[in-house]
Amino acid sequence: MDNFPIIRVITKLLMPYILLFAFYVQFHGDFGPGGGFQAGVILAAGLILYGLVFGLPALHKVAPPPAIERLIALGVLIYAGTGVATMLLGGKFLDYDVLGHHFLPGWLPEGQHLGIFLVELGVGVTVTSVMTVIFYCFAGREPVDGH
Amino acid sequence: MIEQHLPVLVVIVPLIAAPLCVFLFNRTLVYLFALATCWATFGLSLFLLAKVLQTGPISYELGNWPAPYGIEYVADYLSTFVMSFVTGIAAVVLTYAPRSLNEEVDPSRHYLVHPMYLLCLSGLLGICITGDLFNVFVFLEISSLSSYALISLGRSRRAPLAAFQYLVMGTIGATFLLIGIGLLYQLTGTLNMADMATQLGDDHGSRTMLVAFAFMTVGLCIKMAVFPLHTWLPNAYTYAPSIVTAFIAATATKVSVYAFIRIVYSIFTPQFAFDVHGLDVFLTAFALIGIFVASTAAIYQVNLKRLLAYSSIAQVGYMLLGISMNNQDGLTSGIVHMFNHAVIKGGLFLVVGCFALRLSSVRLEDLRGASRTMPWTSFAWVLGGLGLIGVPLTAGFVSKWLLLTAALDNASYLVAGLMLLSSLLAVVYVWRVVEILYFSEPSEAVKSSREAPWSMLVPTYLLIIGILVFGVWTSYSVGIASQAAQALLGGSP
């Protein structure tokens, strides 16, 4: 893509907005349309666009395959960990009502709001990394190998 | 605290352990962690089974949302019975795994095996315990996707192709199931199985319900590998690594049979399925044709794994025969055969894994005379084969005897006769291998090989001796299965 300056410049211009939009969909998903899955896809779309225009090595620097592979697992852990936390706090699995805290009350979400926030965060992390890994699998000739 | 959360813990312990495996760097550590998880899950499901037997079915509401709106987990006789043997086999197979994995899976891909294995287990357990129909689909996808990945890890270049074939067929099956669920949701406005059964009630005329039932039946028949829809199974079982074949052959199709029982008996009533629409005639016919075609095909195989794969298709036929009889004895025999076949086929595939380790091949011509150098492994095949045929004092006899008496009570003499005749086909394909193992001149590969290591023989014999134990002691298998059948026929779960 070295011969297409317009594409490179436009991509660089668009990149912050794509990422910002992804975060907006992620974090505003509590109040409006959106959520972890959509946000994850948008964020990954940004990464994939970067990889398409600037090459796979550049994307590998931003999102190293071994790290991305672990992020897939991390997202699932955030989701399931929220469920385990509610169990430890005396509720049932994923019973967000018991999720209370005393850190900046009124500013940070609590209860159901906090629960759905954490769960969607887990979904977002996993979806972003899965989409990126799928791109790596198709784009690279070598299998993605973290070990 | 553990007791209170038991129904959900059984599913989430392997589900959480799977991603944790990715963070452990040391390969041995990952294996030990996965192994501990499997045995712990086995312990939890036995605990749950004991509790259900004591107090009756247990319901657990996820997120504390009341039942018809939230997702409900229901641990009853049938689900805990199936879960107990699925986790048991998962634990034994994983105990057996390390040597076999080293031989059959590329070392750079080892770190994928354990998380996938645990995810698959978690999905299978989820299908069993959930009382929410959409949840069944989600867990079916979890277990299927991870099993496609596991199958594709085989060393042979045909493994990814076999996994892809399975993926295409499995996805069609899952989609059909989802279409059926969607139609039922449109009809009743609920996804909770018990609530759905109440809402459907005695209304047997609705076209939507019939279409939903048709889609779900065909979808699950693909997953169960019922005769004309079985084409994905032989390749998938043949080219997957041995431990994956052992695990999937012993559990995945059984859990699909479980889901089928649930849908026919707990949601659509047997009256709707069998009396109004006559599904029993078709099921019996396809089961019998399947038994004969698959057993005959098994006789002509030259690959031991493929032989057992065809035999699996035949054995699913026996389960369906029992289920389609629509009475307590028949249903009991179907459920018992799920368990017995899981133990027998799991044990036999572990035997095959021992041969694969020492001889690097499971082609029958390479196994000639293997009893000279691998006496224990060969003897395990004999015992397992006797179970497969259904010789008295083995587990296979118990379920076939129950099926036979149920068929005779029903006055379906043709079914009973054909069933006995089909057992002779099993004698042929089992004996063919025994003859090769014991009465042939050893091949070059056999002469230079030795007995399989103890670390693999002990788990193999655990299942093989299980065949003998459950052939004599039936209060666990038949006892719980008849209780489960009674509960299923007595109304919704």
Interface residues (C-beta under 8 A of the other chain):
Chain A: E69 R70 I72 A73 L74 V76 L77 A80 G81 G83 V84 M87 G91 K92 F93 L94 D95 Y96 D97 D145 G146 H147
Chain B: M1 H5 V8 I12 L15 I16 A18 P19 L20 C21 V22 F23 Y60 E61 L62 G63 N64 S108 Y111 P115
